[in-house]
Amino acid sequence: MRLVVMLLSFMLFTPVWASELSRPAGKVLLTMSGNIENTNEGGKAVFDLASLEKLGMVSFQTTSPWYDGRTTFTGIPLQKLMDYVGAKGSVVKVTALNDYTTEIPLSDFKKHNVILALKVNGEYMRIRDKGPLFVVYPYDSKPELNNQIYYSRSAWQVSRMNIE
């Protein structure tokens, strides 16, 4: 009886994210590694489209150097993704399909509401159109985001993230 009460107590008070993540059923789009607490494949966290969308999506409109006029981006708040995998560190190294890399301070995600976009103007992003994943800042929300520092952190065709 005592063991059952202790086990039940543990189950009720253990955060959902403190366990191993579920494995994706579809094609893996994103692999996260490094200083993360929650994994689902050999010390890494891997995600398919459905597992990313399950985290909850948001949208915003902004202008950017890559599209004409105001564009609507829809994706996962990167702060939410970092919380989900239990990221511990100060920087994330983002790598694209073509091996382009950039480093982004983890603090940017909360401070600037950065998203990992899956859609542009309501359509899923294809590889040839900067997809399937694109780190996007809401450039129009603050004047300081309209500069080369933040544009260089906005990697497209994202495939890997390593938390350092």
N, C-alpha and C positions, 0 to 999 in steps of 0.2 A: 504494500500500500504506500509506504513511504517513498519507494522508488518511483512509483507511478506519479505521485504528487510532484516529486522533484523533476521528473521528465516533462510532465505537463507544464510546470512552471517555466522550465527552460524553453520549451517550445513557444509558449505565449510571449515571452519577453526577449526572444532572440530576433533581431531585425531580419526581415526577409532578405535584404541584400548581404547579410553576413554569411550566406551559404554559397555553394557552387552555383554558378549561373546555368540556366538550361542551355542545351546545345541547339544550335540552329538546324532547321531541316533543309533549308535551301542553300543556294550558292553563297559562300562566304564573300562578303563585300569589304569587311573591315576586320583587321586583326590588331588587338591592343596588347601591349606587353610592357615590361619594365616594372616599375614600382606600383603594382596594383594588388589589391587584396582579394578580389573576386574574379574567378577564372572559370573556364569550361573546357579548355583543351590544352593540356600540357603546360600549365602555368601561364597561359594566355587567355584572353577573352576574345572570342570570335563572334561575329554578327552577320546575319543575312538581312535582307530587306525587311522581312516581317518582324524580326527581333528588334531591329532599330525602331521601326514604326511603333511597336508596342510601348516604347518608352514615352511616347506622347510627342506630337508635332506642334510647332508654332510657325507662324508666317509673319513676314514684314516686307514692306516695300522700301526700296532704296535705289539710288543711282550707283553705278560702279563703272570702272574703266572698261569692263568687258562686254557690256550690253548697252544698247541705245535706250535712253530714257529711264523712267522708273521701272524697276523689275520686282516682281514678287518672288521671294525665296521662301520655301517651306522645308523645315527640317527639325532635327532634334537639338534642343539647347545643349551646348557642349558642357555646361556646368552639370546638367542632369546626367549626362553620359559619364562624366568623371566621377560623380557621386556614386553612380550605379556600379562602376567597376572598383570603387574604393581607391581612387588615384591618390597617391601620397608622393608629393614632390613639388617642384617649383616650375618645371618646364615640360612641355610635350614636344617631341620631335615628330613631325608629320611627314610622311613619305607618300609620294604619288606613284601611280602606275609606271610613269616614265623615270622614276627614281629622283625626281625633284624633291628636295627636302627643305623644310623651314622649321624654325623653333618658335614656339609660342609660349609666353608665360601663362601658367595655369590661371593666374589672377585675371587675365583678360576675359575669360569666359564669363565670370560673374560680373565683372566691372562693366563690360560692354555688351552683354547678352548675345554672344557669338553663337551661331548655329552651325551644325553640320547639315547642309542643305541636300535634300534628295530630289526636290522639285524646283523648277523654275517656271513661273507663270502657269502653275497648275499641272505641268507635265513632268514625268520622271526624267531625270537627266541621263542622257546616253553618254557613253565614253567619249565619242567624238564631239560632244557638246559640253565638255567640262565635268561630266559625271563619272561614275554614278554618285560620288560624294564630293562636296565642295564646302570648305570652311569659309563662311561669309560673316562679315561684320555688318551691322546696320550703319553704314557709312554716313547717312544723312542725319543720324540721331545726335551726333556731336561733331563740331567742326574739326576737332583733333583727329578724328578717324579718317578724314580725307587727306591722307598723305602716304608716301611710299612705304613707311614702316608697316602700316596695317595692310596695305595692298600686298606686300611681300609675304605676309603671314597667311594670306587667303589662298591656300593651296586648293587646286582642283584635282580631280581624278584621284582622290585620297584612297589609299589602300591599307596603310599601316600607321599606327600611333604608338610611340614608345614614351612612357612617363619616366622622367629622370628627376 
